[in-house]
Amino acid sequence: MSKFVETTFTNKKEILKFPDHYVNVAVTVSDAGVTSVNGKKVVPAGTILGGGFLADESVLAVKTNAAGAEGVLFNDTDVTYGPAPGTALIHGFIDLDKLPEAPVAEAVTALKQITFLK
């Protein structure tokens, strides 16, 4: 039995304030705690990530808006069928108005190389 997946393509959500100055790293985004909407589980761009992926690339990046923050998810990532590859921004300038959830003070402090701007 084969699996059929229908994909709808849309424009990328831009979270950067200045899109010419940033650094990303490859991560595997966890599907833990992600709720399904219309049969899809999508972690939105701008989600604060942590979990130890900077120290160990085999660790899954998990949603965390706390002191353990390590990066910000750069693109929407579909985790409907389990953990999926994604990209975490670790250095750059992010537009606060484009995030799905505002970072707490502890997360801003932990993300030393990311500047959040209005």
N, C-alpha and C positions, 0 to 999 in steps of 0.2 A: 504494500500500500504506500503510495507516495503522498507527500504533503504539498498542498497548493497554498502559496502565500501571495496575497494581493498587496501591492505596494503603491501608495499614493505619494507622489513627490510634490513638495512645496518648497518655498524659499527657506533658507537657513535663518534661524533666529540669531541675530547678532547681539552679543552681550558686551562687546568691547566698546570703550569710549574712544580709544585711538587704535584702529585696527592694523596699524603698521608696526606695533611694538609689543610683542608678547612672546612667551615661551610655553610650550605645551609638552606633556609627556603622555605616552601611551599607558592606558590602564584597562583593567577588566572591571566593568561596573556590575555590582551585585544586584540581584533581583529581589533580595530580602526586603520585606516591608513595602514594596511597591504595589499599589492597588491597581486593579484592572479597570480601564475605562473603554467601553465599547469593544471589549475583547482584547485590548492591547495594554501592555504594561510598558510605559515610557517614562524614563527619568528625564526631566526637562533640563535644557541648557541653563546654566546658572546655579545649579544645585551645588551646595557646599559638600565636598567629599573629604573623607579621611579613612582611617582603618589601618594605616601603616604601609601604604603602597609605595611611598617614597623610599623607605628603607628596604623593602622586599617587594620586587615587582611581581611575585607570584601571589601576593595578597590581593583580595578583591577590594575595590574602592567602594565604600559604603556612604550613604547619606549621613552627614553629621554637621550640625550647625552648632559647634561647641569648640572647646579649647583644642581638641584633637584634629582640627581642620588642616588639610594639606594642600588643597587645590579646589578649583571650581570647574564643574563639568562644562566643556566647551560647546558641545553639540547635543541635541536631543539624542538619547540612546534607548533603543527598543530592547527591553529585556523580557519580552513576552515568553520566549522559549528558554529562559535561563540567563545566567551571566553573559554579558556581551562586551566586545571591545569598544572602547571609547577613548576620549582625550580629556586630560585634566590640565587646565591652565594653572601654572605655578608662578608666573611672573607677568605682570601687565596692569592695565588700567581698565576697570570694569564699570559700566554704567549701572548704578544702583536701581534705576527705574526699570531695568530690563530683567531683573532677577525674579524668580518665582517666590522667593522668601528672603527678606532682608537678613543679612548676617548679624548675629549677636556680637557683642563687644569682644567676647573671648575668641570667637572665630576670626574677627578682624585682626586681633593681636597675633594669633597663631599664623595667619597668612602674611608674613612679613614682607614678601616681595610683590604683593598685590595691593593696589590702591583702588579704593572704591570711591567713585565720584558721582555727583548728581548731575 
